[in-house]
Amino acid sequence: MEKRIVKKEVIDIIRGAISEDLNVSGDITSKYLIPPDKNSSAYIICKEENGTVLSGVDVVDFVLKEIDSSIEFERLRDDGERLKYMDKICKISGSTLSILKAERTCLNFLQYMSGIADLTAKFVSIAEPYGVKIKDTRKTRPLLRKIEKYAVLCGGGYNHRFGLYDGIIIKDNHIIAAGGILKAIEIVRANTPYSPEIEVEVRNNTQLEEAITARADIIMLDNMSTEQMAQSVKRIREKIGNSCLMEASGNINLKNLEEICKTGVDLISAGAITHSSRAIDFSLEFKK
């Protein structure tokens, strides 16, 4: 599926990244080396030997146009596509100085976003046969959440709530502050001017029974062993059938993912796909 990211949603991030690299003086190496009227053409190429899932090609275009609106950008591959080693993802033509100014910022976004997309795709490939959806979390780098969560979509994952403002999840400290899960859910339902979907985090059988009794919409099985998860899933199905979704969370990784999928949960939220991805190797190369 073709993926797109909206420029206005990420332009502040892009401008900050450009400013970080160029500051006031700009690219002093290129300024004293390259004639201002020189033009070049270049390709950005995937240098990852095992390939990757692409994320960030639109952001490359935004960076280039922010530096020099006259640069010509030709998209060769779309976000969400699987790349092979040495695949070209775009062609860039225009001022040599402008391309050099943009090079590292473009590659930084690409390597970072594609790393998230590629790791997400690995999680999805394991979970998909079990009908389990992989979701991200709010464990993102400050101010980079939009591009990180977009990269998750490119990898075939799903977005959990974007922030505290767009979803109700009652977690451990909420439960302590409210005096228990039953009380917490009761208070939320009484104080919310609409009928919200309520998710609640549970860590033991006592909390699980409270969440079932309160009929939470989503029950998050947090940091449980796979045996505990399987028992919890069975208990939920016995008591309330399919009226709520079950989500696994806490220390999810590629090694334990399949065993967790086998417990029967519907969703798995994994902070690792955003906070523990690695950079993917891309290169911008001028045509000789």
Secondary structure as UniProt FT lines:
FT   HELIX           7..22
FT   TURN            23..25
FT   HELIX           28..31
FT   TURN            32..33
FT   TURN            36..37
FT   STRAND          39..46
FT   TURN            49..50
FT   STRAND          52..53
FT   HELIX           57..67
FT   TURN            69..70
FT   STRAND          72..75
FT   TURN            79..80
FT   STRAND          82..83
FT   TURN            85..86
FT   STRAND          88..95
FT   HELIX           96..127
FT   HELIX           128..130
FT   STRAND          133..135
FT   TURN            142..143
FT   HELIX           145..154
FT   TURN            155..156
FT   TURN            164..165
FT   STRAND          168..170
FT   HELIX           172..178
FT   HELIX           181..191
FT   STRAND          198..202
FT   HELIX           205..213
FT   TURN            214..215
FT   STRAND          218..222
FT   HELIX           226..240
FT   TURN            241..242
FT   STRAND          245..249
FT   TURN            254..256
FT   HELIX           257..261
FT   TURN            262..264
FT   STRAND          267..269
FT   HELIX           272..275
FT   STRAND          282..286
//
